[in-house]
């Protein structure tokens, strides 16, 4: 996967294809991070430090992958 999608594009894909969404957070070092949240707002797993890592994780869902592919 060579394309890196924006926060908003990934969040749109998640919101439209799953019960998850993405939030911008600050980690314990004060750096920007990203949290994957379920429909209840609970964080799913650890924070992601890079948007590409979020993308790599969420595109394991074929529906999310296909939704993001529309941006190419």
C-alpha positions in Angstrom: 0.0 0.0 0.0 1.7 3.2 -1.2 -1.0 5.8 -0.5 -1.3 7.4 2.9 -4.8 8.6 3.5 -5.7 11.6 5.7 -7.2 11.4 9.1 -10.6 12.4 7.8 -10.5 9.9 4.9 -9.7 7.1 7.3 -12.3 8.3 9.8 -14.9 8.5 7.0 -14.1 4.9 5.9 -14.4 3.6 9.5 -17.7 5.5 10.2 -19.3 4.3 7.0 -18.0 0.7 7.1 -17.8 -0.3 10.7 -18.9 0.7 14.2 -15.5 2.3 14.9 -14.2 5.8 14.5 -10.9 7.6 15.0 -9.9 10.4 17.4 -6.8 12.5 17.7 -5.1 12.2 21.1 -2.0 13.2 22.9 0.3 10.4 24.2 2.2 10.5 27.5 5.1 12.2 25.8 2.9 15.0 24.5 3.1 13.8 20.9 0.1 13.5 18.7 -1.4 10.0 18.5 -4.6 8.4 17.2 -7.1 6.2 19.1 -9.4 3.7 17.5 -12.8 3.9 19.3 -15.8 1.6 19.2 -19.4 2.7 19.0 -19.5 3.3 22.8 -16.5 5.5 22.7 -14.2 3.0 24.3 -10.6 2.9 23.1 -9.8 -0.3 21.2 -6.2 -1.3 21.8 -3.2 1.0 22.2 -2.7 4.5 20.7 -1.3 4.7 17.2 1.6 7.1 16.8 1.4 7.4 13.0 -1.6 7.7 10.7 0.0 5.1 8.4 -0.1 2.6 11.2 -3.8 3.2 11.7 -4.3 2.8 8.0 -2.4 -0.5 7.9 -4.5 -1.8 10.8 -7.9 -0.8 9.7 -7.5 -1.8 6.0 -7.5 -5.4 7.2 -11.2 -4.9 7.0 -12.0 -5.3 3.3 -14.9 -2.9 3.4 -12.7 -0.1 4.8 -10.0 -1.0 2.3 -12.5 -0.7 -0.6 -13.9 2.5 0.7 -10.4 4.1 0.9 -9.6 2.8 -2.6 -12.2 5.2 -3.9 -9.9 8.1 -3.1 -7.2 6.9 -5.5 
